[in-house]
Structures are given as structure tokens and as C-alpha cells.
């Protein structure tokens, strides 16, 4: 009896405190605030598949394979030149390699054969990303071999085929979503190397398992007069409609506890997102979330990753786990990132004094002779707002050690880069032309060394002159 009285007194005290606390709070619209908070979380969680969906829509908005990398769904497009300022389908596209690209729906194609030709020691990678931009496989010379090979891409619930895996298939890669983004890169050592690079590049193809054993020729491409053009952006609550579609058609079982909460705002349920089913207050909350989420993601991206002499290292690329904010930030900045072991992407907006990089100033950066990349490294210039390459008078958008004939090295083997708007007077300095306005620098370390993966290698500072 005494315990019951004590329990009643405690409960009464807690209830009384709660009432007093509630009376001190500023009145809100609970329905609007719930929609705002869930909408914010849904946008950050969904930013990965949202980005992939936008790239897929732009890249498949054609009827035949093109030589700008575009192709219909389940077909392959290729690029036949290095990317430049006209290529704006994704931010921070590289200026170092040729591309092959396929957006694949394994529910349509069934198991897919990925064929890799002999590459003669030329740099290449076949990168496979699921709909959430998570890496499901990387094929490189170390796991393929110099003579090429054939690999099978299948859905996570694939049960195999009668008689087992056919002879001649070197391995099986499983994707956790039916939608897969195939990105293949072929290294090019300058314009003189382009013809030889294209011969290897032609040999990267994919096709359904049902066609295995047939003779397959290189992809027949139609010339595109321009680069891939972005598709119209969703308007208003249609952003949530697109997120909802990706989540419902590519569910991740491990994330069910998170995604199930979004059902309160019509996302991730059995029926498509329909704003007409929402109240005025819910719509108001979601529109606030649409305004806030991109700003939050952009803010987070400025301090993303571990710092190394002012460079943000982005070790999370391609392997995000439950770090949804990093996934959102990285996708908004650089869609289609490799895992850190295959390529690392140090980047920065600021100089050694933490001041915004701008074409009003001149900068220098010197990479030591023992650069931390076993394949090669590059430094690419982008505008600070949209992260696209900027036209310049000499058509140079990156400094790449894969194009050694364009570079001047110091006597000790180090390499100095002059980053500025006007041509430097020092002819021994490798000029990376900058725009007149603010800019952003993106380094690529292809096959980085263990020292840089451990973050024990000090990257070069960018110093204002």
C-alpha cells in the first residue's frame, strides 16, 4: 500500500511538472512541425537516390546510345573525349578519363554480363553503384587481371541458374537494389593517346546473361552535338514524389525503421506520394523542409570529412553506412564517387589562411615527388557555386600526371601548380586557369597509397601569393 502511494505521488509530481513545462512553451502547429521535421529527414535520407534518379533521368532521355555517355535504360553510352565545361549533368565530372555508362534495372534485364577487355596496363575501373549511391562492386586490374574477364551482376535475391554459373564467368556481384548505375572509366594520357585509349575503351560492354556466348561487337554510338543536358528539375512537392518513388521501388530492409516514419507524410508507403492527401499544414511543413534541407546539406558539405592541410578528405565516398548526411552532402557535390581505396577526392573552397579561393588572387601548390597515388593524380578547377568546369583561354581544366607531356617538373621531382586567372610570368610553373570569381578545387588520387588512406600523408597547401 505504501509503495502504491509513493508511486501515485511520483506520477502526480511528474504530471504536474509536465503541465507546467507545457504551459511555458510557445504554441506551435504540431502537424506542420511534424511534417517539417520528417520532411527534412526524408530529404536528407533520400538525397542519394534522388541524385542518382536525376542523373538516370538525364542520361536515359534518348532513344539510342550516344557518344556523350547517354543511352536508353539498360543500354550503354560512351564518351569519346575528355569532359569539359559543356558537361553539366553532374557536378565535378572528371577531366582525366573516358566514360562508359549504363543505368540498369535488373528486374528488366535479369542477370547482366559485364565484359572487360585486355587493357595492356592502362588504368580502368568498372564501378557499380546501387540506387542509394552505395558501391556494390569495383572491377579493376588487381581483381580482373590484365587479360580481362566476364562478371555477372545480379539482384540480391538471385537464386542462380540451372546447371550453376556458366563456364567463362569469372565472378558474381550482387546488388541490394534492382537499379544499378554502371560507371566505367578508361585512363587517357593526353590527346596523343586518345586513339589508343579508344581501342581499349570500345571493349567495355555489358549484356543480359541470356546472350552469353554470342558474339558482341562494340557499342554502336550516335554522335551527340552537345553534352548530356540536365532534365527539368521537379517543382515544389514533386521533389518528395521523386524521393518516394525511389524508396518504394528500391527498399533497403535494414533502413525500414527509419523509412517507416516517413509514412506520416505520405512517403514510402504502399501508394505513391500524393500531395492531395496531405493537409494544408502538412504541405506547409514540407515546403519549409524543401527550403531548409538543401541549405543544411550544403552547409554540412563545407566541413565534410577529415581535414588534411585544409583539404576535406571525403573518406566516406561509396560506403556511407548510416551516415545519411555525408551521403547527401557528397552526392550533391560529386555524384558517383568511388570508394576511398579506388580513388580519393580531397577538395577545398579555401586557401591556407581559410579564405575563399577567388580569381582575384594568385595561388601556388606544390605536390612532392612521392605523390600518394599509385596510378596517377589530378587537380581540377570548378566554379564555387555549381561545381562545373569553367571555360578558359587554353582549354585546360585540370593538371594531371597522366598527361606528363603537358607538365614541367622541378629538379627534385616535385610539381608546382600556379592557380590564377591570368597567365603566370613564370613559365616553369604549371598553370591551372582560374575564373575571375570564386572557385573550388577537387583533387583525385587514383589508387591512393596507404599513407593517404591513413591520413598520415600531408597534402600540399594552397598558398596565396
CORZIUR-V233901 format. One record per helix or strand of 3 or more residues. SS is the DSSP state (H for helix, E for strand). FROM is the first residue (numbers start at 1). LEN is the number of residues. If there is no record, write none. Layout:
ss: <SS & SS>
from: <FROM & FROM>
len: <LEN & LEN>
This chain:
ss: <H & H & E & E & H & E & E & E & H & E & E & E & H & E & H & H & H & H & H & H & E & E & E & H & E & E & E & H>
from: <2 & 30 & 76 & 97 & 106 & 112 & 124 & 135 & 141 & 149 & 171 & 179 & 191 & 205 & 209 & 238 & 253 & 275 & 280 & 324 & 363 & 373 & 398 & 404 & 415 & 430 & 438 & 450>
len: <23 & 30 & 4 & 9 & 4 & 5 & 7 & 5 & 4 & 7 & 5 & 9 & 11 & 4 & 3 & 12 & 13 & 3 & 23 & 10 & 5 & 11 & 3 & 3 & 6 & 4 & 11 & 4>
